[in-house]
Amino acid sequence: MERIEPHILLGAYTEGVFPMAEEGELLWFSPVQRGLMPLDERFHIPRGLRKALRKEPFEIRMNTAYREVMRGCADRDSTWIDEVIMDSYQEIYELGFGLSVECWDDEGLQGGLYGVRLGKAFFGESMFSRKTDASKIALVSLVEHLRDEGAILLDTQWLTEHLKQFGGYEVPRDVYKELLAEALEELLHPD
């Protein structure tokens, strides 16, 4: 397999399913408990990060280095992001459904995150940091951007300790499917 066809990949997201590569195999997931990040006042910026944000250590850019962000996310000992995933998401990006948030400084790209944007939903795929707080600052910038755009769902797939500090929480799959349907309502039923 060279890539996942865009209609299959985007269709999977509309059903609450996403792919990951493992040892050359493509696996599809729909977690029983789904991780979400609040886009309202429940989103919490830890005190130390507030200080870092005031110093403006990075220039925030969006969609200027989507594949480079994916490569940064894949650059670790164990990764589920292989060339099939990268090629597939690059195509999604080129079709206008990808979103990357990037933290740049004089030395280049220092961190960021990427995912898929459909309707009023953003599906976060992965994040990385080369310098302190870069991925966290990218997340704060993403939340601000999604609020401005009127998004109502920020899907983190699974809940990690890292995401809990920002107010991340879990919902059962059936609740997630209801939230997803609401976020995709205008996209799937454009009356």
C-alpha positions as CSV (number, residue, x, y, z in Angstrom):
1,M,0.0,0.0,0.0
2,E,1.4,3.4,-1.0
3,R,-1.2,5.5,0.7
4,I,-4.7,5.5,2.1
5,E,-7.2,6.9,-0.5
6,P,-8.5,10.3,0.7
7,H,-12.1,9.2,0.6
8,I,-11.4,6.2,2.8
9,L,-9.3,8.3,5.3
10,L,-11.8,11.1,5.5
11,G,-14.7,8.7,5.6
12,A,-13.1,6.9,8.5
13,Y,-12.9,10.2,10.5
14,T,-16.6,10.8,9.9
15,E,-17.2,7.4,11.6
16,G,-14.9,8.1,14.5
17,V,-12.1,5.8,13.2
18,F,-8.4,6.6,12.6
19,P,-5.4,4.7,11.3
20,M,-2.0,4.0,12.8
21,A,0.9,2.0,11.3
22,E,2.5,-0.7,13.3
23,E,5.4,-2.8,12.0
24,G,4.4,-2.3,8.4
25,E,0.7,-3.0,9.0
26,L,-2.1,-0.4,8.9
27,L,-4.4,-0.7,12.0
28,W,-7.7,1.2,12.5
29,F,-8.9,2.4,15.9
30,S,-12.1,3.6,17.5
31,P,-11.3,3.8,21.2
32,V,-13.9,2.8,23.8
33,Q,-13.0,6.0,25.7
34,R,-12.2,8.9,23.5
35,G,-9.8,11.8,24.5
36,L,-11.1,15.3,24.0
37,M,-9.7,18.8,24.7
38,P,-12.2,21.5,25.8
39,L,-12.5,24.5,23.6
40,D,-14.3,26.6,26.2
41,E,-13.2,28.0,29.6
42,R,-12.4,24.5,30.8
43,F,-9.2,24.6,28.7
44,H,-6.5,25.2,31.2
45,I,-3.1,26.8,30.6
46,P,-0.6,25.8,33.4
47,R,1.0,28.8,35.2
48,G,4.5,28.0,34.0
49,L,3.3,27.9,30.4
50,R,1.6,31.2,30.9
51,K,5.0,32.7,31.8
52,A,6.6,31.1,28.7
53,L,3.8,32.4,26.4
54,R,4.4,36.0,27.7
55,K,8.0,35.8,26.5
56,E,6.8,34.8,23.0
57,P,9.7,32.4,22.4
58,F,8.4,31.2,19.0
59,E,6.8,32.6,15.9
60,I,3.6,30.6,15.4
61,R,2.8,29.6,11.8
62,M,0.0,27.4,10.4
63,N,0.2,25.1,7.4
64,T,3.7,26.2,6.2
65,A,5.4,22.9,6.9
66,Y,2.8,20.1,7.3
67,R,5.1,17.2,6.2
68,E,8.0,18.6,8.2
69,V,5.8,18.6,11.3
70,M,4.8,15.0,10.6
71,R,8.5,14.1,10.3
72,G,9.2,15.8,13.6
73,C,6.3,13.8,15.2
74,A,7.7,10.5,13.7
75,D,11.3,11.2,14.9
76,R,11.2,9.0,18.0
77,D,12.3,5.6,19.1
78,S,8.8,4.1,18.6
79,T,6.4,5.6,16.1
80,W,3.1,4.8,14.3
81,I,3.8,7.4,11.6
82,D,5.4,5.6,8.6
83,E,5.7,6.7,5.0
84,V,2.2,5.4,4.1
85,I,0.7,7.6,6.9
86,M,2.8,10.6,5.8
87,D,1.9,10.3,2.2
88,S,-1.8,9.8,3.0
89,Y,-2.0,12.8,5.3
90,Q,0.1,14.9,3.0
91,E,-2.6,14.3,0.3
92,I,-5.3,15.2,2.9
93,Y,-3.4,18.4,3.5
94,E,-3.2,19.2,-0.2
95,L,-6.9,18.7,-0.5
96,G,-7.5,21.3,2.2
97,F,-8.3,19.1,5.2
98,G,-4.9,19.1,7.0
99,L,-3.9,21.6,9.6
100,S,-0.5,22.1,11.2
101,V,0.5,24.5,13.9
102,E,4.2,25.2,14.0
103,C,6.6,26.9,16.4
104,W,9.6,28.5,14.7
105,D,12.6,30.4,15.9
106,D,15.9,31.6,14.3
107,E,17.1,28.0,14.3
108,G,14.1,26.6,12.5
109,L,11.1,24.5,13.3
110,Q,11.1,23.7,17.1
111,G,7.8,21.9,17.6
112,G,4.3,21.7,16.5
113,L,1.3,19.5,15.9
114,Y,-0.8,18.3,13.0
115,G,-4.2,16.8,12.3
116,V,-7.3,16.7,10.2
117,R,-9.9,19.4,10.0
118,L,-13.5,18.5,9.0
119,G,-16.5,20.6,9.5
120,K,-16.4,22.0,13.1
121,A,-14.0,19.2,14.3
122,F,-10.3,19.0,14.5
123,F,-8.7,15.5,14.9
124,G,-5.3,15.9,16.5
125,E,-2.8,13.3,15.2
126,S,0.5,14.0,16.9
127,M,2.7,16.7,18.4
128,F,6.5,17.1,19.0
129,S,9.0,19.5,20.7
130,R,12.6,20.1,20.0
131,K,12.7,23.0,22.5
132,T,11.0,23.4,25.8
133,D,7.2,24.1,25.6
134,A,7.1,24.1,21.8
135,S,4.3,21.5,21.5
136,K,2.4,23.1,24.4
137,I,2.5,26.5,22.8
138,A,1.4,25.0,19.6
139,L,-1.6,23.4,21.4
140,V,-2.6,26.7,23.0
141,S,-2.4,28.4,19.5
142,L,-4.5,25.6,18.1
143,V,-7.2,26.1,20.7
144,E,-7.3,29.8,20.0
145,H,-7.5,29.2,16.3
146,L,-10.2,26.7,16.6
147,R,-12.2,29.0,18.9
148,D,-11.9,31.8,16.3
149,E,-13.0,29.4,13.5
150,G,-16.1,28.2,15.5
151,A,-14.9,24.6,16.0
152,I,-16.8,22.6,18.6
153,L,-14.7,19.4,18.8
154,L,-11.0,18.9,19.4
155,D,-10.4,15.1,19.3
156,T,-7.1,13.9,20.9
157,Q,-7.9,10.2,20.3
158,W,-6.6,9.0,23.6
159,L,-6.1,11.0,26.9
160,T,-2.6,11.2,28.1
161,E,-1.1,12.7,31.3
162,H,0.3,15.5,29.1
163,L,-3.1,16.4,27.9
164,K,-4.8,16.2,31.3
165,Q,-2.9,19.3,32.5
166,F,-4.8,21.3,29.9
167,G,-8.2,20.0,30.9
168,G,-8.3,17.0,28.6
169,Y,-11.0,14.5,29.4
170,E,-12.5,11.3,28.1
171,V,-16.0,10.4,26.9
172,P,-17.5,7.0,26.1
173,R,-17.6,6.1,22.4
174,D,-21.4,6.6,22.1
175,V,-21.1,10.1,23.5
176,Y,-18.2,10.8,21.2
177,K,-20.2,9.7,18.2
178,E,-23.0,12.2,19.2
179,L,-20.5,15.0,19.6
180,L,-18.9,14.1,16.3
181,A,-22.2,14.1,14.5
182,E,-22.9,17.6,15.8
183,A,-19.5,18.8,14.7
184,L,-20.0,17.3,11.2
185,E,-23.7,18.2,10.8
186,E,-23.2,21.1,8.3
187,L,-20.6,19.1,6.4
188,L,-22.7,15.9,6.0
189,H,-26.1,17.5,5.8
190,P,-25.7,20.9,4.1
191,D,-29.4,21.9,3.9
